[in-house]
Amino acid sequence: MTEVVLVDGVRTPHGTLLGSLTDVPAVGLGRTALDGLLERTEIDPDSIDWVGLGNAIQAGIGQVPARQVVVESHLPNEVPVTTVNEASGSGLRAIALAGDRIAAGEIEFAVAGGFESMTNAPWVLPGYRTGRRHGHVTAEDSMILDALWDVNLDVHMGEITERLVDRHGGEYDLSRERQDRYALESHERAAAAIDDGLYDEECVPVEVGGETVDRDEGPRPESTMADLAGLSPAFRDEGTITPANASKLSDGAGTVLLADREAAEDAGVEPMASLVDYATAYRGPDEFNEAVGDVIEALLAANGLSAEEVEAFWVNEAFAAQSVYAMERLGIPRERMNPRGGAVAYGHPIGASGGMLAVSLAHQLRQEDLEYGVVGMSVGGGGAIMSLWRR
C-alpha cells in the first residue's frame, strides 16, 4: 500500500455563533481555507486529483456545496470533488476517503477537510409545501434539525449524553462538578495556546467587511468554577450538562493536503505527518458517546499501541462528559487529552471539525516533535470515527 502523508494543513479561526464570521457563508469559509492551503503549499493546482469536503448543515446552502467551494477557489474547474455529510464526522470522513484513494494508487494528491457556518443555518417549514388552510405554522431550526437532533430517538444529543451520565456517572465520575472542571481547563488551555501563538502558523485570516479575523473566538479563561456552577442545566431540570460544559455553536473551516509520499518527495515538499490508519465504530443511537471509547480502543489495538504511547489526543469535545468518560475508560492522561483546549472552548462547527482538528494535531506534532497523535469524534446516530497520525 502507498504511504499517505499530510503535506500541510490550514484552518480559519473559530467564529462563535453570531460572532465575527457572521457575514461569511459556509462556502466562503471553505474557499478561504482551500485557497489558503494552496498558497501555503505552493503546489501546482493542476496536480490536485480530488477534493473531498465535509459539510453537515446543508439546508438552503445550494446544491453540492463542496463543488461551490472548488469553483470559487483557485483550483481548475476540472478537479473532481465530493461533498461528505456524516454529521460531526464529515470532515474526518472526507480525509479518510482521500487517504483510501491515495493508498489504493488511484490518485497522488488530494485536498480534504470541511466547512460549516452554524450562524447562517436557516429556519425551515417542514410539511409546508402542501400549504395550510388556517392555524399556526412552526419554523424549525435547521441547525438543530440537521445536526444536533437524533431523529431515531427524537431527542437532542445533549439528552443522550445525560443518559451516558446515568449509565456511567458513578463508575467514571461524570458529575456536574467534574464536567465543569474539565470545561474550565479547556478554556484555560485554549486561551493559553492562542496567547502563546501556537496557532499562528496554521490559521489563515478571513476578510469580513473590511476587517480581518485572525484569532479564535470562544475561549473565556476568566470564567470560574462558581460561574459555571451558576448555570442551569440545558436538557433536564436536574441534569448535569450546561451551555458551559458542552461544545459551543460555531463557524469555521479546515483543509489538509494529502499525498502519496513518493509524489510529495518528487514535488519537493516535506510532509508533516503520515496517516497511519483510521477506524469507525457504531452502537445504537443511544450510545454514541460510548462508541468513542470503542473506536479508540480498536484503532490502537489494530496498530499495536497503548494509550500511553500516544502523546496527543485531539478528540472533539462534543460534551465534557463524553471526554471525561473516554479519558477514564481508556486511561488517557488529562494532559494529553486536547492539550490546547477543545470544542467546549472554541466551538464545534459540525462538518468542519474533522478538518480543523487534523490541522491542529499535525502542527502540534511538528512543533513539539511528537511521534503519535489521534484525531476523531463521535458521530450522531451511534457512531464514532478516529484517525492515527505519526510524525
Secondary structure, DSSP 8 states (H G I E B T S, - for coil): ---EEEEEEEE---EETTSTTTTS-HHHHHHHHHHHHHHHH---GGG--EEEEE----TTS-SSHHHHHHHHSSS-TTS-EEEE--GGGHHHHHHHHHHHHHHTTS-SEEEEEEEEESTT--EE-TTGGG--SSS----EEHHIIIIIEETTTTEEHHHHHHHHHHHHHHHHT--HHHHHHHHHHHHHHHHHHHHTTTTTTTB--EEETTEEE-S-----TT--HHHHHTS--SSSTT-S--TTSB---EEEEEEEEEEEHHHHHHTT---SEEEEEEEEEE--GGGHHHHHHHHHHHHHHHTT--GGG--EEEE--SBHHHHHHHHHHHT--GGGBSTT--TTTS---GGGHHHHHHHHHHHHHHHHT-SEEEEEEEETTTEEEEEEEE-
